[in-house]
């Protein structure tokens, strides 16, 4: 960032300062009193960050879902009995709730990313994976008799 020029510091009235900024802005766009105004660049970065964060959020939800179900499968087929561990009930219940909610959140966030950038093929891939996970989990719960 460049320092403020002496002529900008010497201005006393707000009206003169405003007129000076307007004159400088006409000569050099996005420059006022030696300071860069990053309006367009900042908005572009914010939009890009929002799009990237939507991708990351939906992929993270799917990764959490996969990790929890993998943990459940490993516990199911291992000889370790976790019922003897004190306080494991609420932890496993929270993990089960996270596994139930994660595909719903991933589908919603992937849908939002798809609305923002419909031409990006990665959005369609993530949305398809989220829908597949949601439908697969729904089918799994409807065909099992223990739930």
C-alpha positions as CSV (number, residue, x, y, z in Angstrom):
1,X,0.0,0.0,0.0
2,X,1.4,3.4,-1.0
3,X,1.7,6.2,1.6
4,X,-0.7,9.1,1.5
5,X,0.7,12.0,-0.5
6,X,1.5,15.4,1.1
7,X,-1.1,17.2,-0.9
8,X,-3.8,14.9,0.5
9,X,-2.6,15.5,4.1
10,X,-2.6,19.2,3.6
11,X,-6.3,19.4,2.7
12,X,-8.4,20.9,5.5
13,X,-12.0,20.7,4.5
14,X,-14.0,17.5,3.7
15,X,-15.4,19.2,0.5
16,X,-11.9,19.9,-0.8
17,X,-10.8,16.4,0.0
18,X,-13.8,14.9,-1.8
19,X,-13.2,17.1,-4.9
20,X,-9.5,16.0,-4.8
21,X,-10.5,12.4,-4.7
22,X,-12.9,12.8,-7.6
23,X,-10.2,14.5,-9.7
24,X,-7.7,11.8,-8.9
25,X,-10.2,9.0,-9.6
26,X,-10.9,10.5,-13.1
27,X,-7.2,10.6,-13.9
28,X,-6.4,7.2,-12.6
29,X,-9.3,4.8,-12.0
30,X,-9.4,3.1,-8.6
31,X,-6.8,5.5,-7.1
32,X,-7.7,8.1,-4.6
33,X,-5.0,10.1,-2.7
34,X,-2.4,7.5,-3.4
35,X,-4.3,4.6,-1.9
36,X,-5.7,1.8,-4.0
37,X,-9.3,1.1,-3.7
38,X,-9.8,-2.6,-4.4
39,X,-13.5,-2.6,-4.8
40,X,-13.8,-4.8,-7.9
41,X,-11.0,-7.1,-6.9
42,X,-12.3,-7.6,-3.3
43,X,-15.8,-8.5,-4.5
44,X,-14.3,-10.9,-7.1
45,X,-12.2,-12.6,-4.4
46,X,-15.2,-12.8,-2.0
47,X,-17.3,-14.5,-4.7
48,X,-14.5,-16.9,-5.5
49,X,-14.0,-17.7,-1.8
50,X,-17.7,-18.3,-1.4
51,X,-17.7,-20.7,-4.3
52,X,-14.6,-22.5,-3.1
53,X,-15.9,-22.8,0.4
54,X,-19.2,-24.3,-0.9
55,X,-17.1,-27.0,-2.6
56,X,-15.0,-27.6,0.4
57,X,-18.0,-27.8,2.7
58,X,-19.9,-30.3,0.7
59,X,-16.9,-32.5,0.2
60,X,-16.1,-32.3,3.9
61,X,-19.6,-33.4,4.8
62,X,-19.3,-36.4,2.4
63,X,-15.9,-37.2,4.0
64,X,-17.3,-37.0,7.5
65,X,-20.2,-39.3,6.4
66,X,-17.7,-41.8,4.9
67,X,-15.4,-41.7,7.9
68,X,-18.3,-42.4,10.4
69,X,-19.7,-45.2,8.4
70,X,-16.3,-46.7,7.9
71,X,-15.8,-46.5,11.7
72,X,-19.2,-48.3,12.2
73,X,-18.2,-51.0,9.8
74,X,-14.8,-51.5,11.4
75,X,-16.4,-51.8,14.9
76,X,-19.0,-54.2,13.5
77,X,-16.5,-56.6,12.1
78,X,-13.8,-56.3,14.8
79,X,-13.7,-58.4,18.0
80,X,-13.6,-55.3,20.2
81,X,-16.7,-54.8,22.2
82,X,-17.2,-51.1,22.7
83,X,-20.1,-51.5,25.1
84,X,-17.6,-51.9,28.0
85,X,-16.2,-48.4,27.4
86,X,-17.7,-45.9,29.8
87,X,-19.5,-43.0,28.2
88,X,-19.4,-44.3,24.7
89,X,-23.2,-44.3,24.2
90,X,-23.6,-40.5,23.8
91,X,-20.5,-40.3,21.6
92,X,-21.8,-43.1,19.3
93,X,-25.2,-41.5,19.2
94,X,-23.7,-38.1,18.1
95,X,-21.7,-39.9,15.5
96,X,-24.8,-41.6,14.2
97,X,-26.7,-38.3,14.0
98,X,-23.7,-36.7,12.2
99,X,-23.9,-39.6,9.7
100,X,-27.6,-39.0,9.2
101,X,-27.3,-35.2,8.8
102,X,-24.1,-35.0,6.7
103,X,-25.6,-36.2,3.4
104,X,-28.5,-33.8,3.7
105,X,-26.2,-30.9,4.4
106,X,-23.8,-32.0,1.6
107,X,-26.7,-32.1,-0.9
108,X,-28.0,-28.7,0.1
109,X,-24.6,-27.1,-0.1
110,X,-23.7,-28.8,-3.3
111,X,-27.0,-27.6,-4.7
112,X,-26.2,-24.0,-3.7
113,X,-22.8,-24.3,-5.4
114,X,-24.5,-25.7,-8.5
115,X,-26.9,-22.7,-8.6
116,X,-24.0,-20.3,-8.3
117,X,-21.9,-21.9,-11.0
118,X,-24.0,-24.3,-13.1
119,X,-21.4,-24.7,-15.9
120,X,-18.7,-26.1,-13.6
121,X,-18.5,-29.8,-14.0
122,X,-17.1,-30.3,-10.5
123,X,-20.3,-28.9,-9.1
124,X,-22.3,-31.5,-10.9
125,X,-19.9,-34.3,-9.8
126,X,-20.2,-33.2,-6.1
127,X,-23.9,-32.8,-6.3
128,X,-24.3,-36.2,-7.9
129,X,-22.2,-37.8,-5.2
130,X,-24.2,-36.1,-2.5
131,X,-27.5,-37.3,-4.1
132,X,-26.1,-40.8,-4.4
133,X,-25.0,-40.9,-0.8
134,X,-28.4,-39.5,0.4
135,X,-30.4,-42.0,-1.7
136,X,-28.1,-44.9,-0.7
137,X,-28.5,-44.1,2.9
138,X,-32.2,-43.7,2.6
139,X,-32.5,-47.1,0.8
140,X,-30.3,-48.7,3.5
141,X,-32.5,-47.4,6.3
142,X,-35.7,-48.4,4.5
143,X,-34.7,-52.0,3.8
144,X,-33.2,-52.7,7.2
145,X,-35.5,-53.9,10.0
146,X,-33.5,-52.7,13.0
147,X,-34.4,-49.0,12.6
